[in-house]
């Protein structure tokens, strides 16, 4: 375990110059490349211990290419352990192509995912496609993308590439936003990955995990992803996102394909235009703070009444044990809750989805259910509000929906007209230009 004092120091071999000193405890850090006009500023703990491994994250911009360094660890950092001096050498030069590699312990262009992102943002034109290939490993870091289009993060395998950290509203309050170079505060928000001013971001074959426990913090809101791009496009394919509360927050247009999203308290939400969860699994898990709660799957704050909002298409709503081992009680999970804002819309649709017994028979939490306010619109119809068609149990048998309250039952014709394909759902992109992503 870590001690209470001391630091870890990095020296240049050729002249013994001190190039970085990493203290124990929490500090405010900038995420992004040195000199970036705006960066993400967060409170973060750069030195941790996991099992017998000491994890150390140097400050940005301290190391040069083609240079030998040695590391010294003060005696108080890991009491009772003999952590000796060790050396390393940086790569000879920055990569020159548009395919970058990341590996936590083998040959690659970068050791960290953010290192590759920084290079892509700084050295490659905004419109030029870049692929970041991430080898299997564990990457403890918070991430930030600003102003880079057509960026693809591709893992070696979905379960083998795990990008993780503890971040929440108690550490870094709010959804967050980048700041300039003036006198920044920790305004970077509670997400693991925050994205701004970027279009066509693809997350593929990897896992993002926010390790926050709701039970262990005064404010358990903790997202894995905040796609803060009004009008931008996000694709997640064969990926996994884990947290408890507010796992996914999206704006703009998003397509989740064969992806797992796990959480409990309205763990999918945002002021979006259209977000499609297709052939995916939305898993409600036991709440570490309230074992009797089943939570809510979606909280929509869709921008316009004509926008599709959140669409679950041919997907499965499942349940399972949370971080403390407790499962969701039967009938305790709601399909959606109302945000109670007059300026946004509760546009949510479940089309041909399988649902476990954890879903409440009434379905929707609004107009006094669980003390929730009425949704907007209060009465849904085929064009807006809470909608449902073709719901089944997990075995594929049609559900008895006679006890549903507050939603609208679409006809087959209405479902096909509004949600019949990705092309139909995303037809409003870019003022009617449309978008039809393919697997």
HELIX and SHEET records of a PDB file:
HELIX    1   1 UNK A  113  UNK A  123  1                                  11    
HELIX    2   2 UNK A  214  UNK A  216  5                                   3    
HELIX    3   3 UNK A  369  UNK A  371  5                                   3    
HELIX    4   4 UNK A  412  UNK A  419  1                                   8    
HELIX    5   5 UNK A  422  UNK A  425  1                                   4    
HELIX    6   6 UNK A  429  UNK A  432  1                                   4    
SHEET    1   A 4 UNK A  18  UNK A  23  0                                        
SHEET    2   A 4 UNK A   7  UNK A  12 -1                                        
SHEET    3   A 4 UNK A  68  UNK A  73 -1                                        
SHEET    4   A 4 UNK A  86  UNK A  89 -1                                        
SHEET    1   B 2 UNK A  26  UNK A  31  0                                        
SHEET    2   B 2 UNK A  40  UNK A  45 -1                                        
SHEET    1   C 2 UNK A  47  UNK A  50  0                                        
SHEET    2   C 2 UNK A  53  UNK A  56 -1                                        
SHEET    1   D11 UNK A  99  UNK A 102  0                                        
SHEET    2   D11 UNK A 130  UNK A 134  1                                        
SHEET    3   D11 UNK A 151  UNK A 155  1                                        
SHEET    4   D11 UNK A 201  UNK A 204  1                                        
SHEET    5   D11 UNK A 233  UNK A 237  1                                        
SHEET    6   D11 UNK A 252  UNK A 257  1                                        
SHEET    7   D11 UNK A 272  UNK A 278  1                                        
SHEET    8   D11 UNK A 309  UNK A 313  1                                        
SHEET    9   D11 UNK A 348  UNK A 351  1                                        
SHEET   10   D11 UNK A 386  UNK A 389  1                                        
SHEET   11   D11 UNK A 408  UNK A 409  1                                        
SHEET    1   E 9 UNK A 137  UNK A 140  0                                        
SHEET    2   E 9 UNK A 161  UNK A 165  1                                        
SHEET    3   E 9 UNK A 207  UNK A 210  1                                        
SHEET    4   E 9 UNK A 240  UNK A 242  1                                        
SHEET    5   E 9 UNK A 260  UNK A 263  1                                        
SHEET    6   E 9 UNK A 281  UNK A 285  1                                        
SHEET    7   E 9 UNK A 316  UNK A 320  1                                        
SHEET    8   E 9 UNK A 354  UNK A 355  1                                        
SHEET    9   E 9 UNK A 392  UNK A 393  1                                        
SHEET    1   F 8 UNK A 143  UNK A 146  0                                        
SHEET    2   F 8 UNK A 191  UNK A 196  1                                        
SHEET    3   F 8 UNK A 223  UNK A 228  1                                        
SHEET    4   F 8 UNK A 248  UNK A 250  1                                        
SHEET    5   F 8 UNK A 268  UNK A 270  1                                        
SHEET    6   F 8 UNK A 296  UNK A 300  1                                        
SHEET    7   F 8 UNK A 334  UNK A 337  1                                        
SHEET    8   F 8 UNK A 364  UNK A 365  1                                        
END                                                                             
